[in-house]
């Protein structure tokens, strides 16, 4: 379940970004309330935040909240199965 989100254009990557409580998506669930998170980056053909077949995606698992200089590689295509 997403906790926070940042939207960016796919052109001009690599992208530097920060995730903090300002990017939190839900009331009462600030990012700072979590110890670890998974960071997912997705290039969507439709602009939808939900993964769709053909989208490109990368994941870094179990990142400590507050970590800096996390590298994430978009290295897989979402299949339609």
N, C-alpha and C positions, 0 to 999 in steps of 0.2 A: 504494500500500500504506500503510495507516494506521501512523503512528509513535506518536501519542499521542491520548488521547481524554478528553473531559469530558462527563459526562451531566448534563442539566438538564431541569427541567419547562418546558413551553412557556408556561405561564402566568407572568405577571409580567415579560415581556421589556420593555425590553432587559436583557441579562444581561452582567455583568462576569465575566470568567474569566481565569485564568492557565494557560498551558501551560508545563510545565517537566519535568525528568527524572522527577519523581514521577508524572506522567501518562503516562509511556512505557508502551507496550503490550508490548514485546518485550525479552527479556533480551539484553543486549549491543548494544542500539540506543537509547541515550539521545537525547533530543531535542537535547541540547547538542552531539552529534556532527555535526549538520547545519548548513550555513550558511544555507540557505533552505528554506522549506516552503510548501506550499499549505494554506490553512485552509479547511475545509469545515464549514458548519453545516447540519444537516438536522432538519426536524420530521417525525418518523416516525409514521404512523398505527398501526403495529404495535409500536413500541418497538425494532425491530431496528436494529442499526447499519449493516446493508446497505441500500442504496437500493432502495426498492420503488416501483412505479407509484403515483402519487398523493401521494408524499411531497413536501414543500417543501424547497428547497435553495438555498444561496448559497455562492459560492466567492470567495476572494481569493487570487490566485496570486503566487508568489515573494515571500513575506514573510520578511524577515531574522529569524532566530532571535534572540530578545531584544527585538524591536520592541515598542513600547508604543502604546496607543490606536489599534489597528487597527479600522476600521469594516467590518462585513460585513453586506450586505443580502441577506436571503433573498428571491430574486426569480424563482425558476423552479419549475415543477412537473415532477417526474420522470414521463415518459410511459411507456407500456407497450410500446413497440416494441422 
